[in-house]
Amino acid sequence: MPLNREPNIPDPDGFYEELIACQRDLNDEQASLFQARLLLVLANHVGDRGVLTEAMQSARRDV
């Protein structure tokens, strides 16, 4: 299964607000730890190594 690059989150604005709210009272180090943990939880949920590799390559582009 290829990486889905099409919009796929119902209520993306609400999701973004919730994501920001989860980090609101965290310092930079805590926010980075939260983001890393969230990434690992979601990567485990996806589970497909090919999709994860494609996602990492996509995220790395132009950084």
Backbone as JSON, one array per atom type, in Angstrom:
{
  "sequence": "MPLNREPNIPDPDGFYEELIACQRDLNDEQASLFQARLLLVLANHVGDRGVLTEAMQSARRDV",
  "N": [[0.85, -1.18, 0.0], [0.74, 2.15, -0.97], [1.96, 5.31, 0.32], [-0.51, 7.43, 1.53], [-1.21, 10.47, 0.25], [-3.22, 12.23, 0.03], [-5.68, 14.52, 1.39], [-6.95, 13.34, 4.43], [-7.97, 13.5, 6.95], [-10.73, 13.94, 8.86], [-12.14, 17.06, 9.73], [-9.66, 18.75, 9.82], [-8.76, 21.18, 10.92], [-9.71, 21.1, 13.54], [-8.28, 18.87, 14.44], [-5.65, 19.91, 14.3], [-5.82, 21.98, 16.18], [-6.24, 20.44, 18.51], [-3.83, 19.01, 18.56], [-1.97, 21.08, 18.98], [-2.91, 21.99, 21.46], [-2.25, 19.85, 23.09], [0.39, 20.31, 23.53], [0.63, 22.72, 24.69], [1.32, 23.58, 27.39], [3.9, 22.7, 27.67], [7.47, 22.73, 27.9], [10.16, 23.38, 25.5], [11.77, 21.05, 25.31], [10.09, 19.07, 26.45], [7.97, 19.22, 24.62], [9.23, 18.34, 22.29], [9.77, 15.71, 23.08], [7.15, 14.75, 23.41], [6.28, 14.94, 20.71], [8.03, 13.09, 19.48], [7.27, 10.72, 20.77], [4.59, 10.56, 19.95], [4.96, 10.28, 17.19], [6.22, 7.72, 17.14], [4.18, 6.1, 18.2], [2.2, 6.4, 16.23], [3.64, 5.44, 14.01], [3.94, 2.78, 14.74], [1.29, 2.03, 14.66], [0.73, 2.27, 11.91], [2.6, 0.45, 10.81], [3.51, -0.68, 8.34], [6.46, -1.1, 6.79], [7.42, -0.15, 4.31], [5.66, 1.97, 3.72], [6.24, 3.61, 5.89], [8.94, 4.21, 5.37], [8.65, 5.65, 2.96], [7.17, 7.8, 3.95], [9.03, 8.96, 5.73], [11.02, 9.75, 3.91], [9.56, 11.58, 2.4], [8.96, 13.52, 4.37], [11.5, 14.4, 4.98], [12.41, 15.68, 2.71], [13.46, 18.76, 1.42], [14.13, 19.84, 3.87]],
  "CA": [[0.0, 0.0, 0.0], [1.55, 3.36, -1.0], [1.66, 6.39, 1.26], [-1.65, 8.27, 1.15], [-0.84, 11.88, 0.29], [-4.45, 13.01, -0.12], [-6.28, 14.87, 2.68], [-7.6, 12.14, 4.96], [-8.35, 13.73, 8.35], [-11.94, 14.74, 9.02], [-11.94, 18.22, 10.6], [-8.23, 18.98, 10.02], [-8.53, 22.32, 11.82], [-9.92, 20.61, 14.9], [-7.13, 18.03, 14.77], [-4.5, 20.78, 14.54], [-6.04, 22.64, 17.48], [-6.02, 19.44, 19.55], [-2.39, 18.74, 18.59], [-1.32, 22.23, 19.63], [-3.34, 22.01, 22.86], [-1.5, 18.81, 23.82], [1.75, 20.78, 23.79], [0.55, 24.11, 25.13], [2.01, 23.89, 28.65], [5.18, 22.0, 27.68], [8.65, 23.47, 27.42], [10.62, 22.88, 24.2], [12.24, 19.67, 25.47], [8.92, 18.22, 26.65], [7.22, 19.2, 23.36], [9.97, 17.45, 21.39], [9.55, 14.34, 23.56], [5.77, 14.42, 23.04], [6.23, 14.73, 19.27], [8.72, 11.84, 19.18], [6.42, 9.62, 21.23], [3.43, 10.5, 19.06], [5.42, 9.71, 15.93], [6.44, 6.29, 17.31], [2.87, 5.46, 18.38], [1.56, 6.37, 14.92], [4.41, 4.53, 13.15], [3.58, 1.42, 15.15], [-0.07, 1.79, 14.16], [0.83, 2.07, 10.46], [3.23, -0.86, 10.76], [4.04, -1.07, 7.03], [7.79, -0.5, 6.7], [7.52, 0.59, 3.06], [4.92, 3.22, 3.89], [7.0, 4.43, 6.83], [10.12, 4.7, 4.65], [8.18, 6.68, 2.04], [6.78, 8.96, 4.76], [10.26, 9.6, 6.22], [11.65, 10.41, 2.76], [8.74, 12.74, 2.08], [9.12, 14.52, 5.42], [12.89, 14.88, 4.96], [12.63, 16.53, 1.54], [13.47, 20.23, 1.57], [14.38, 20.27, 5.26]],
  "C": [[0.9, 1.24, 0.0], [1.09, 4.37, 0.06], [0.51, 7.22, 0.72], [-1.26, 9.73, 1.33], [-2.04, 12.8, 0.13], [-4.98, 13.38, 1.27], [-7.15, 13.72, 3.18], [-8.05, 12.3, 6.41], [-9.63, 14.55, 8.37], [-11.66, 15.88, 10.02], [-10.45, 18.48, 10.87], [-7.93, 20.15, 10.95], [-8.7, 21.91, 13.27], [-8.78, 19.72, 15.35], [-5.92, 18.89, 15.12], [-4.64, 21.49, 15.89], [-5.77, 21.67, 18.64], [-4.52, 19.12, 19.7], [-1.63, 19.85, 19.3], [-1.67, 22.27, 21.12], [-2.58, 20.98, 23.69], [-0.12, 19.28, 24.22], [1.8, 22.14, 24.46], [1.37, 24.42, 26.38], [3.37, 23.2, 28.77], [6.31, 22.94, 27.28], [9.14, 22.82, 26.13], [11.06, 21.41, 24.27], [11.06, 18.7, 25.62], [8.09, 18.12, 25.36], [7.91, 18.29, 22.34], [9.78, 15.99, 21.78], [8.14, 13.88, 23.21], [5.68, 14.1, 21.55], [6.89, 13.41, 18.87], [7.87, 10.64, 19.61], [5.2, 9.45, 20.34], [3.81, 9.87, 17.73], [5.6, 8.2, 16.05], [5.13, 5.52, 17.5], [2.18, 5.33, 17.01], [2.3, 5.45, 13.95], [4.08, 3.08, 13.48], [2.19, 1.07, 14.63], [-0.05, 1.51, 12.66], [1.46, 0.7, 10.19], [3.87, -1.27, 9.45], [5.36, -0.34, 6.81], [7.96, 0.31, 5.42], [6.84, 1.94, 3.14], [5.69, 4.15, 4.83], [8.25, 5.01, 6.17], [9.74, 5.83, 3.7], [7.81, 7.96, 2.81], [8.02, 9.7, 5.27], [10.96, 10.35, 5.09], [10.88, 11.67, 2.38], [8.93, 13.87, 3.1], [10.52, 15.16, 5.39], [13.16, 15.83, 3.81], [12.53, 18.01, 1.9], [13.63, 20.7, 3.01], [15.83, 20.7, 5.39]]
}
